[in-house]
Amino acid sequence: MENKLGIAVSSCGNKALDEQGFLSMKEQGIDAIEISLRNYDDFDYKKVKENADKYGVKLWSLHLPFMPFSEIDPSALDWKEKFGTIRKFREIIQKGSEIGIDKFIIHPSGEPIEDKYREEKMLSSMSSLYRLADTASEEGSVICVENLPRTCLGRDSKEIKKLVAVNSKLRVCFDTNHLLKEDIGEFIKNVGSKIVTVHVSDYDFKDEKHWLPGEGDIDWQKLYNDLLAVGYNGMWLYELGFKPETTIDRRDLDYKDFYNNAMEIFGGKNPTAIGKRKI
């Protein structure tokens, strides 16, 4: 019997959160969505919930904003920026929880981070995460700390485990194309059941690329089975755009492409590459 997870997408790939958007998701095999916007100031939470409920698409998670780094950074060393970030996030968590979202994805830092400030930034981020974990818990939700690439905090399992250890309520969002300093299998094994949601996309192990699985170098059967082995039972959530990145040559994607890609992986196959990488 095949092991299958629900299939989800991020709204970062297609921001059509109107009725037609949710109808298209449902018709093309998408079970859930992560709301991911740069700014939530004018976001109509109630309307999006109405649309999602009408077409039976689950509001799986919400990605807290992370740019511009000069204004939004839970690891900020400037207290005004840090607590301004916490206030903004608390408001979004409260409103998102009201419409049934129970997982909030957070970047533990911006970048670049110089080595001499890394430990101080880690401590600052941990104190923010501690506060936000309690806020989310009060709303019946959890904060999911995302692993990040390059000089960002959370760039390997050691840092992720240190960040989430500050509060037992914290969980992890595993981004499959962000690991540049650690083997994917080792990360999954080390973080284990703390992983409660994922961001699925492919890359070349040199830098994040957000390609469709099959277009990069990830061993998708190993990754998928490693996740199942640590008890992962959340959504298989694609985080890449419909339009191709500048590093890949292919047509625009649609929801059916994500569905077909997932079915290949769930069925024990290597996913079919639609595009051809340029580098």
N, C-alpha and C positions, 0 to 999 in steps of 0.2 A: 504493500500500500504506500502510495506516495505521501511524503510529508509536504503539506502546503500551508503557506501563511497567507493572510489577507494581503491584497495588493493596494498600495497607497501611492500618492504623488504629493509633491510639494507645490504650493501655489506659486513658488518662485519661477516655475517653468511656464505657467500659463495662469495669469491672474484673473481669468474669467470666472468670478465667483457668483455670477448671476444664475438665473434658472437654467438657461441654455448650457452654461458651463457644467452644472451639476448633472443635467440630463445626459450630456455627452460622456461624462465620467461613468455614470451608471450603465449606459448602453454599451460602453467599450470595456467593461469588466473591472472598473476601479471601485474598490470597496471603501476607501477612506482618503482623507486629505490632511496634510499639514498646512495650516495657514502660515505663510511666510511673507511678510511685507517689510519694507524699509521704515514705514511710519504708520502708526495706528491711530493717529489723532482724529481722523475722519472716518475710521472704519465702522461700518454698521454691523455690529456683532449680531443683533437680533435678526436682521434680514438674512445674513449668511446662514444662521441656524435654520431659519424657515426654509431656505432653498435646500440645505443639506437634508433636512428631515423629509421634505417633500419627495426627494428622489432616493432616499435611503442610503446616503453617503455619510459615513461616520466622520465627525470632526475629531480626528485622532490626536492632533497635537498643534501647538502654536510655537513658532520660532520667534523668540524675543529679538528685537532689533539689535544690531551690532555696529552700525555706522551712523555718522562719522566717528572714528575712534577718539577724536578730540572732545566729543560730547557724551559718548556712550561707552563706558568701560568699567566693569565691576572690579577691575584690578587697579583702577586709577590711584595714584599716590596723592593727588590733589583731593582733599576731602569734599569740596563742593561738587566736583565732577562725579566722584564716587557715590555720594548720597543722592545726587540728582539722578544718577542711573538707577539706584535702588528705588527711589520714589516712582520713577517712570515705569519700572518693571512691576512694581506692586500694583499699580493701577491696571496694567494690562492683564496681570494674573487674575485679579479680582473680576474683571469684565469677562475674560475668557472662561473662567471657571463657571460663571453664571450661565453660560450657554452650553455647558457640559464638557468642555475641554479639560483634560486632567493631566496633561503632560506639557511642560513648557521647556523648550530647548534654549540653552544659554551658552554663549561663547564666554569662557572664563577670562578672556582678555582680548585686547586688540594687538597690534604689532606696528613696528618692530620693537623688540625688548632686548636691551643690552644685557649682557651676562651680569654686570655689576649690580643691576637692579632686579634680577630675576627672583631672588628669594624674597625680597621686599614686596614685589608684585604678587608673588604666590600668596603671601600672608594677607595682603589686601583683598585679593580675590576670594580667599577662603572665608574671610569675615563677611564679605558680601553674600557669598553662597550660603553661609550659615543662616543669615537673616532671611534670605529669600526662600530657603527650604522651609522655614517655619511659617512664612506667609502662605506659601503654597499649601502646606499641610492643613492650615486653618480653613482653606477653601476646598479641601478634599482632593488636592492635586499634588504633583511632584515636579521638582526641578530636575531636568536631565542635562548634565554637563557634557558638552560635545568635545571630543578630541579634535585638536587643531594642528595645522602644519607649521613648518618653518620655525620662527622664533616665538610663536604664540605659546601661552601656557597650555598644558594638557597635550603635549606633543608625543607622549608615549604613555604606556600603562602605569609606570611609576608615578608620573605627575598626576595622571587622572585619579589614581587611587589615593594619592595624598590630598587632592582637592576634595574628593567626595567623602573622605574619612572625617572631615570636620563636622559633619552632621549625618547621622544614620539615615535620615530621610532622603538624602540625595541619591540620584540614580545617574545613568550614563546614556548618552546618545552616541552610538558608534558610527562615525562617518567613514565609509570604506575607502575613500580616496584621499585621506588626510595623513596617513602614516608615512613618514619619510625617514624615521629613525628606528623603526621596530617592525619585525615580521608581523603580518596580519594575524596569523594563527596564534602567535605568542600573546598578542594584545588581547584577543578574544579569551584565551585560556586564563590570562592573568586577571582580567576584569570580571569575567564570568557572568553571574546572574545579576550583577548591577546593570547590565545592558538591558534596557527595556524598550528601546526604539533604535532605528537605524536610518542612516542616509545612504542610499545605494547609488553609486556611480563608479565608473572605471577610470584608471589612470595608468601612467607609465612608470610609477615609483620614483620619478624625478621631481614632480610637483603636482599639486591637485589639478585635475583636468575636467572633471564632471562630464565624462563620456558615457555613452550607453554601455552597459556590461557586454563584453565581447569585443569592444573597440580598443581596450587597453590590455594590460598584462596580468590582471588579477586571475587567479585560479578560482573560478566561481563555484565549482562543486565543492572544493575544499572549504572555502569561506562559508558557504551555506551550511554544510554539514558540521563545521566547527561551531557555528551559532546554535544549531539544534542540539549539539552535544552539551552545551552549557545551559540548556533549558529555555532558549529564546523562543517565545511564542507570540511576539508582537507583529506589527505590520512589516511587510517588505516594501519600504518606502523609497521611491525614486526621487532624488534631488538633482535634477538637471533640466535644462531648458528645452522647449520644443525646437527652438532655433539652434543650429550647431554653434559650438564654440569656435573661435578663430583657428583652433588647433586641429579641427576635424573637418573633413570634406564629406558632407552628406546632406540629404534632404531634411526638411523639417519633420519632426516626429509628431505623432498624435498619441492619444491614450491607448489605442489598440497596440501600438508598438511596445509600450510598457507591459501591457498584459501578456503579449506573446513572448516577450523576453523573460518574464517571470515564469511562465509556464514551461519554457525550455529548461530553466534552472531547476525548478521544482521537479521536473521529469527526469533529472539526471543527465541532462545534455549540456554541452558547452554552448552558451548563447551565441546566436548569429550576429556577426558584426554588420551593421547597416552602413556605417561610414568608414572612411579610410583616413587614418591620422596623417597630418601634414608634417609632423616632426618626429 
